[in-house]
Amino acid sequence: MAGGANLTPSVRWALACLSLSILMPSLDTSIANAGLPTLAHAFSASFQEAQWIVLAYLLAITTLIVSVGRLGDIIGRRQLLLVGICLFMAASLLCGVAPTISLLIAARAAQGLGAAVMMALTLPFVGETVPKTKTGIAMGLLGTMSAIGTTLGPSLGGVLIAAVGWRAIFLVNVPLGILNFLLARRYLPVDRRVPKTDRSGFDNVGALLLALTLSAYALAITVSRGSFGPLNMALLLAAVLGFGLFVLAETRAASPLIRLTLFCKPALSASLTMSALVATVMMATLVVGPFYLSRALGLDAALVGLVLSVGPLVAALTGVPAGRTVDRFGAQRVTIVGLIAMAAGSFVLSTIPAGFGIAGYVAPIAVITAGYALFQVANNTAVMTSIRPDQRGLFSAMLSLSRNLGLITGSSVMGAVFTFASATIDTTTARPSAAGTGTRVTFAVATILIVVALAIAVGTYRRALRNRASRVISSLS
C-alpha cells in the first residue's frame, strides 16, 4: 500500500484482509449483470425473472446491513465477520451448483446477507488496526478496492462465462473467501470480552420494521421500472407507514437498533445526507451515460463500454491519493473540495454540446469521479473518527445504507428525468438531439443536488470552526 512503508507486517496483512472483504461484495454486485442473458437462457426464464438474481442480492444488503452492523457492535465484530465470510462462501457455492432459478435467487439472497456483514464490519476495523495518522490512506485503499470490484465485475464475468460457464462467476468466490477467512482469523484483532450484564440487547422489533420498510421502499423504486403505477404507490405508502412504526418502536425500545438522538448531531446527519445525494448523482453517470454515448454520439457497444470504464478507473487510481490528502488537510476541507469538483463536472455536462464528442464527455466525468473519490474517503473518515468505538459497526452500516439508497433512488429518479427530458418513450431509440437534451437536463438536476450537498458541507465546516473557536476562548478565560 502506498504510504504503508512504516506499517508493521501484521497491519499490512490486516489491510489485505479488509481489502478482500470489500472487494468480494463489490465484485458480486456487478459480476452477475454480465451473466443475466446467459442465466435466463440456461434456466429458460424470462429476463424479468432473471433480474431477481441481481435484485435479491441488492435487497438483502440494503435491508439487513444496519442490523448486522449493530449486531457486530454487540456480540463482537471479528466473530461476526468470520461468520459472514463463511456464509458468503457457502452461498456462492450454492449459487454455483443451483439446479433451478428459484434456488439460485434464494442463494443470492443468502449471499447478500454475507455481503452485508462484510461491508458493514470492514470500515470499523480500520480504527482498530491502523494508526490514526494513516486512517485516510486506509480508507482510500478500501475505496480503491470497491471501485476495482465494481469495475472488474462485468469484464471478469464475461471472461469466466466464455471460458468456463456461468457457474464460475459464483464459484470464483470460494478460493477468495478461504483466503479472506484465513487472513481474518490470523490478523484481525480479537474481540474484547464484555460481561453479559454490560451488553445491550438486540432490538428485534426495530430490525424487523427497518428491514420491511427498506424492502418496501426499494421495491417501490425498482419494480415496474419506467412507470409508477398502483403497486409502486402502495409499496411507497407501506414504506412511509413502516418508517413511522420504526420511529415509534425506537422511542420505546430499551436498547434501540438506532438511537434517534444520534441524528441530533448535525455532523453525522449531514454526512449521511450528503452520502445519499452524492450516490444519487453517481448513479446518473451509470444510467444516462450509455444512452448518451450510443444515441447522441453514435458509438458502438464496444466503444461505449470502453468509455464507461474511464470513471471507475479514475476512482480506482485516485482512492489512495485521496486518502493521503485527507490525512494531510483534514476530512472536512477535502469533503468540500470533492463536492466542488463534482458540481463543476456536472455543470459542464449540463451545458456542453454533443459536438465536443467523446472528449467532451470523458473530461467532466473524470472530474466528477475524482471529486467523488475525494468526497467518499473524506466523508467516511470524518464519520469513523468522530464516533465511539462501540458504534462504529452501526455507523459504517448506515454509511453503506445511505449510499445504497442513493444508488437505488438515482437509478429510478435520474432515469425518469432523462426519459422525461428526452421526450421519448423508448430511450433505446431516442434521436441524437433528444438524447443530448435528456443528458443535459439530467446533469442540471445532478448539479443542483451536489450544490445542496455542498451547502450542507460548508455549513458543517463553519459550525465546526465556531465550536473550535468557542473552546479556545473558554480555555483562555
C-alpha positions in Angstrom: 0.0 0.0 0.0 1.3 3.4 -0.9 2.4 5.2 2.2 2.4 2.0 4.2 6.2 1.5 4.5 6.1 2.4 8.2 3.2 0.0 8.9 4.1 -3.3 10.6 3.6 -6.6 8.6 0.6 -7.6 10.7 -1.1 -4.3 9.9 -0.4 -4.7 6.2 -1.9 -8.3 6.3 -4.9 -7.0 8.2 -5.4 -4.4 5.5 -5.1 -7.1 2.8 -7.9 -9.0 4.7 -10.1 -5.8 4.8 -9.4 -5.2 1.1 -10.7 -8.6 0.3 -13.7 -8.1 2.5 -14.6 -5.0 0.4 -13.6 -6.4 -3.0 -15.7 -9.6 -2.8 -19.1 -8.0 -2.2 -18.3 -5.2 -4.7 -17.4 -7.8 -7.3 -20.6 -9.7 -6.8 -22.7 -6.5 -7.1 -21.8 -6.3 -10.8 -20.5 -9.7 -11.9 -23.9 -11.2 -12.2 -25.1 -8.5 -14.5 -22.8 -9.8 -17.2 -24.4 -13.2 -16.9 -28.1 -12.3 -16.9 -28.8 -13.2 -20.6 -26.9 -16.5 -20.2 -28.7 -17.3 -16.9 -32.1 -16.5 -18.5 -31.3 -18.9 -21.3 -29.8 -21.6 -19.0 -33.0 -21.7 -16.8 -35.5 -21.0 -19.6 -36.6 -17.9 -17.6 -37.8 -14.5 -18.7 -35.5 -11.6 -18.4 -37.7 -10.2 -15.6 -37.3 -13.4 -13.6 -33.5 -13.3 -14.2 -33.3 -9.8 -12.9 -34.2 -11.1 -9.5 -30.8 -12.8 -9.4 -29.4 -9.2 -9.1 -32.2 -7.7 -7.1 -32.3 -10.4 -4.4 -28.6 -9.7 -3.6 -29.1 -5.9 -3.5 -32.3 -6.1 -1.4 -30.6 -8.4 1.2 -27.7 -5.9 1.6 -29.9 -2.9 1.7 -32.4 -4.2 4.2 -30.1 -6.0 6.6 -26.8 -4.0 6.7 -27.8 -1.8 9.6 -29.0 -4.7 11.7 -25.8 -6.7 11.2 -23.7 -3.6 11.8 -25.4 -3.1 15.2 -25.1 -6.8 15.9 -21.4 -6.7 15.4 -21.1 -3.9 17.9 -23.0 -6.1 20.4 -21.5 -9.6 20.0 -18.1 -8.8 18.5 -17.1 -7.7 15.0 -14.4 -10.3 14.3 -16.6 -13.2 15.3 -19.5 -11.9 13.1 -17.2 -11.1 10.2 -15.8 -14.7 10.2 -19.4 -15.9 10.1 -20.3 -13.5 7.3 -17.3 -14.7 5.2 -18.3 -18.3 5.7 -21.9 -17.5 4.8 -20.8 -15.7 1.7 -18.6 -18.6 0.6 -21.3 -21.2 1.3 -24.0 -19.2 -0.6 -21.6 -18.7 -3.5 -21.0 -22.4 -3.7 -24.8 -23.0 -3.6 -25.2 -20.4 -6.4 -22.7 -22.2 -8.5 -24.4 -25.6 -8.2 -28.1 -24.3 -8.2 -30.3 -26.6 -10.3 -33.2 -24.1 -10.6 -33.5 -20.3 -10.8 -35.6 -20.3 -7.6 -32.8 -21.9 -5.7 -30.3 -19.5 -7.3 -32.3 -16.5 -6.3 -32.6 -17.8 -2.7 -28.8 -18.4 -2.6 -28.2 -14.9 -3.9 -30.3 -13.5 -1.0 -28.1 -15.5 1.4 -25.0 -14.3 -0.4 -26.3 -10.7 0.1 -26.6 -11.3 3.9 -23.0 -12.4 4.0 -22.0 -9.4 1.9 -23.9 -7.1 4.2 -21.9 -8.4 7.2 -18.6 -7.9 5.3 -19.5 -4.4 4.1 -20.8 -3.3 7.5 -17.9 -4.5 9.6 -14.9 -3.7 7.3 -14.6 0.0 8.0 -14.7 -0.3 11.8 -11.6 -2.5 11.8 -9.6 0.4 10.3 -9.8 2.3 13.6 -8.7 -0.9 15.4 -5.8 -1.9 13.1 -4.3 1.3 11.5 -2.6 4.3 13.2 -4.9 7.3 13.3 -2.5 9.3 11.1 -2.9 6.7 8.4 -6.7 6.4 8.6 -7.3 8.4 5.4 -4.9 6.3 3.4 -6.5 3.1 4.6 -10.0 4.4 3.7 -8.6 5.4 0.3 -7.3 1.8 -0.2 -10.7 0.3 0.6 -12.4 2.8 -1.7 -10.0 1.7 -4.4 -10.8 -2.0 -3.8 -14.5 -1.2 -4.0 -14.0 0.6 -7.3 -11.9 -2.2 -8.7 -14.5 -4.8 -7.7 -17.3 -2.9 -9.3 -15.3 -2.2 -12.5 -13.8 -5.7 -12.8 -17.2 -7.5 -12.3 -18.7 -7.2 -15.8 -15.4 -7.9 -17.7 -14.4 -10.8 -15.4 -17.9 -12.2 -15.6 -17.8 -12.2 -19.4 -14.4 -13.9 -19.5 -15.4 -16.6 -17.0 -18.7 -17.3 -18.8 -17.0 -17.6 -22.1 -14.1 -19.8 -20.8 -15.8 -22.0 -18.2 -19.5 -21.3 -18.0 -21.9 -19.2 -15.8 -21.3 -21.2 -12.7 -17.8 -19.9 -12.5 -18.9 -16.4 -11.8 -20.1 -17.6 -8.4 -17.6 -20.3 -7.7 -14.7 -17.9 -8.0 -15.7 -16.6 -4.6 -14.8 -19.8 -2.8 -11.0 -19.6 -3.1 -11.1 -15.9 -2.4 -13.3 -16.5 0.6 -11.0 -19.2 2.0 -8.0 -16.8 1.8 -10.1 -14.0 3.4 -11.2 -16.2 6.2 -7.6 -17.3 7.0 -6.3 -13.7 7.0 -9.2 -12.5 9.2 -8.7 -15.3 11.7 -4.9 -14.7 11.9 -4.6 -10.9 11.7 -7.7 -9.1 12.8 -7.8 -8.1 16.5 -9.7 -10.4 18.8 -13.0 -9.1 20.2 -12.8 -7.6 23.7 -14.7 -9.7 26.1 -17.6 -7.7 27.5 -19.6 -9.1 30.5 -23.1 -10.2 29.5 -24.5 -7.8 32.1 -22.8 -4.9 30.3 -24.1 -5.8 26.9 -27.1 -4.1 25.4 -29.8 -6.2 23.9 -30.6 -6.5 20.2 -33.7 -4.7 19.0 -35.5 -7.5 17.2 -38.7 -5.4 16.6 -36.7 -2.4 15.3 -34.6 -4.6 13.0 -37.7 -6.3 11.5 -39.5 -3.0 11.0 -36.5 -1.4 9.4 -36.0 -4.4 7.0 -39.6 -4.3 5.9 -39.6 -0.6 5.5 -36.4 -0.6 3.4 -37.7 -3.6 1.3 -40.9 -1.7 0.6 -39.0 1.4 -0.5 -36.5 -0.5 -2.6 -39.3 -2.4 -4.4 -41.3 0.7 -4.9 -38.4 2.3 -6.7 -37.3 -0.8 -8.7 -40.4 -2.8 -9.7 -42.1 -1.7 -13.0 -39.1 0.4 -13.8 -40.1 3.1 -16.3 -43.6 3.6 -14.8 -45.1 4.4 -11.5 -48.3 2.5 -11.0 -50.6 1.5 -8.2 -48.2 -1.2 -7.0 -45.4 1.3 -6.7 -47.7 3.7 -4.8 -48.9 1.0 -2.4 -45.3 0.0 -1.7 -44.2 3.6 -1.1 -47.1 4.2 1.3 -46.1 0.9 3.1 -42.6 2.3 3.4 -43.9 5.6 4.9 -46.1 3.7 7.3 -43.2 1.3 8.2 -40.9 4.2 8.9 -43.4 5.8 11.2 -43.8 2.5 13.1 -40.0 2.1 13.2 -39.5 5.6 14.8 -42.3 4.8 17.3 -40.7 1.5 18.2 -37.2 3.0 18.6 -38.5 5.6 21.1 -39.9 2.9 23.2 -37.2 0.2 22.9 -34.9 -0.3 25.9 -31.9 -0.9 23.6 -32.9 0.6 20.2 -31.4 -0.5 17.0 -30.7 3.2 16.2 -30.8 5.8 18.9 -32.7 8.6 17.3 -30.8 11.1 19.4 -27.7 10.4 17.3 -29.4 12.3 14.5 -29.3 15.4 16.7 -25.6 15.5 16.0 -25.5 17.8 12.9 -22.2 16.5 11.5 -23.3 12.8 11.5 -26.7 13.6 10.0 -25.0 15.8 7.4 -22.6 13.0 6.4 -25.4 10.5 5.8 -27.5 13.0 3.8 -24.5 14.0 1.6 -23.7 10.4 1.0 -27.2 9.7 -0.3 -27.2 12.8 -2.5 -23.8 12.0 -4.0 -24.7 8.4 -4.7 -27.8 9.5 -6.5 -25.7 11.7 -8.8 -23.1 9.0 -9.4 -25.9 6.6 -10.4 -26.9 9.1 -13.1 -23.5 8.6 -14.8 -24.2 4.9 -15.0 -27.9 5.2 -16.1 -27.6 8.1 -18.5 -24.1 7.6 -19.8 -24.7 4.6 -22.0 -27.7 6.2 -23.8 -25.8 9.5 -24.4 -22.8 7.7 -25.8 -24.8 5.3 -28.0 -27.6 7.6 -29.2 -26.1 11.2 -29.1 -22.6 10.3 -30.1 -23.4 7.2 -32.1 -20.7 4.9 -30.5 -20.9 1.1 -30.9 -21.3 -1.2 -27.9 -17.5 -1.9 -27.6 -16.6 1.8 -27.6 -19.4 2.6 -25.1 -18.0 0.0 -22.7 -14.5 1.4 -23.1 -15.6 5.0 -22.4 -17.8 3.9 -19.4 -14.7 2.3 -17.9 -13.0 5.6 -17.5 -15.0 6.7 -14.5 -14.3 3.6 -12.3 -10.7 3.6 -13.5 -10.3 7.2 -12.2 -11.9 6.2 -8.9 -9.5 3.2 -8.6 -6.4 5.4 -9.3 -7.4 8.3 -7.0 -8.5 6.3 -4.0 -5.2 6.1 -2.1 -4.0 9.6 -3.1 -7.4 10.9 -1.9 -6.7 9.2 1.4 -3.3 10.8 1.7 -4.9 14.2 1.0 -7.4 13.6 3.8 -4.7 12.7 6.3 -2.8 15.9 5.4 -5.5 18.6 5.1 -8.4 17.2 7.1 -11.7 15.4 6.2 -14.0 18.4 6.2 -11.8 20.5 3.9 -11.4 17.6 1.4 -15.1 16.9 1.5 -15.8 20.5 0.3 -13.1 20.2 -2.4 -14.5 16.9 -3.6 -18.1 18.3 -3.9 -16.9 21.4 -5.7 -15.2 19.2 -8.3 -18.4 17.1 -8.7 -20.5 20.2 -9.1 -18.1 21.6 -11.7 -18.1 18.4 -13.7 -21.9 18.0 -13.5 -22.4 21.6 -14.6 -20.1 21.1 -17.6 -22.1 18.1 -18.7 -25.3 20.1 -18.3 -24.1 22.7 -20.8 -21.7 21.0 -23.2 -23.0 20.3 -26.7 -22.6 16.8 -28.3 -20.3 18.3 -30.9 -17.4 18.1 -28.4 -17.6 14.3 -28.9 -16.0 11.7 -26.6 -13.5 14.2 -25.0 -16.4 16.4 -24.1 -17.9 13.6 -22.1 -14.8 11.9 -20.7 -13.2 15.0 -19.2 -16.1 16.1 -17.0 -16.8 12.5 -16.0 -13.2 12.2 -14.9 -13.5 15.3 -12.8 -16.8 14.1 -11.2 -15.3 10.7 -10.4 -12.1 12.2 -8.9 -14.3 14.5 -6.8 -16.4 11.5 -5.7 -13.2 9.7 -4.6 -12.2 12.7 -2.5 -15.6 13.0 -1.0 -16.1 9.3 -0.3 -12.8 8.9 1.5 -13.2 12.2 3.5 -16.8 11.6 4.5 -16.1 8.0 5.6 -13.0 9.2 7.6 -14.9 12.0 9.2 -17.7 9.7 10.4 -15.5 6.8 11.6 -13.1 9.0 13.6 -15.8 11.0 15.3 -17.9 8.3 16.9 -17.3 5.9 19.9 -15.6 2.6 19.1 -18.8 0.7 20.2 -20.8 2.5 17.5 -18.5 2.0 14.5 -20.3 -1.0 13.2 -23.7 0.7 13.2 -22.4 3.9 11.5 -20.4 2.0 9.0 -23.6 0.2 8.1 -25.6 3.4 7.9 -23.0 5.0 5.6 -23.3 1.9 3.3 -27.1 2.1 3.6 -27.3 5.8 2.7 -25.1 5.1 -0.3 -27.2 2.1 -1.4 -30.4 4.1 -1.0 -28.9 6.8 -3.1 -27.9 4.4 -5.8 -31.4 2.8 -5.9 -33.1 6.2 -5.9 -30.8 7.6 -8.6 -31.4 4.6 -10.8 -35.1 5.3 -10.9 -35.3 9.1 -10.5 -32.5 10.1 -12.7 -33.6 7.6 -15.3 -37.1 9.1 -15.2 -35.7 12.6 -15.5 -33.7 11.5 -18.6 -36.8 9.9 -20.2 -39.0 13.0 -19.5 -36.4 15.5 -20.8 -35.7 13.5 -23.9 -39.5 13.3 -24.6 -39.0 9.7 -25.8 -41.0 6.6 -24.6 -38.2 4.2 -25.6 -34.9 5.7 -24.7 -33.0 2.9 -26.7 -34.3 4.5 -29.9 -34.1 8.2 -28.9 -33.0 10.6 -31.6 -29.4 12.0 -31.0 -30.7 15.5 -30.3 -33.3 14.1 -27.8 -30.6 12.0 -26.0 -28.4 15.1 -25.8 -31.2 17.2 -24.3 -32.1 14.5 -21.8 -28.5 14.2 -20.7 -28.1 17.9 -20.2 -31.3 18.2 -18.2 -30.3 15.2 -16.0 -27.0 16.6 -15.1 -28.5 20.0 -14.5 -30.6 18.2 -11.8 -27.4 16.5 -10.6 -25.7 19.8 -10.3 -28.5 21.1 -8.0 -28.2 18.0 -5.8 -24.5 18.4 -5.5 -24.9 22.1 -4.7 -27.3 21.1 -1.9 -24.7 18.7 -0.6 -22.0 21.4 -0.8 -24.1 23.8 1.2 -24.5 21.2 3.9 -20.7 20.5 3.9 -19.9 24.3 4.1 -22.4 24.7 6.9 -21.0 21.8 8.9 -17.4 23.1 8.4 -18.4 26.6 9.6 -20.2 25.2 12.6 -17.1 23.1 13.5 -14.9 26.3 13.2 -17.2 28.2 15.5 -17.2 25.4 18.1 -13.4 25.2 18.0 -13.1 28.9 18.5 -15.6 28.8 21.4 -13.5 26.1 23.1 -10.3 28.1 22.6 -11.9 31.2 24.1 -13.3 29.1 27.0 -9.8 27.7 27.7 -8.3 31.1 27.8 -10.9 32.7 30.1 
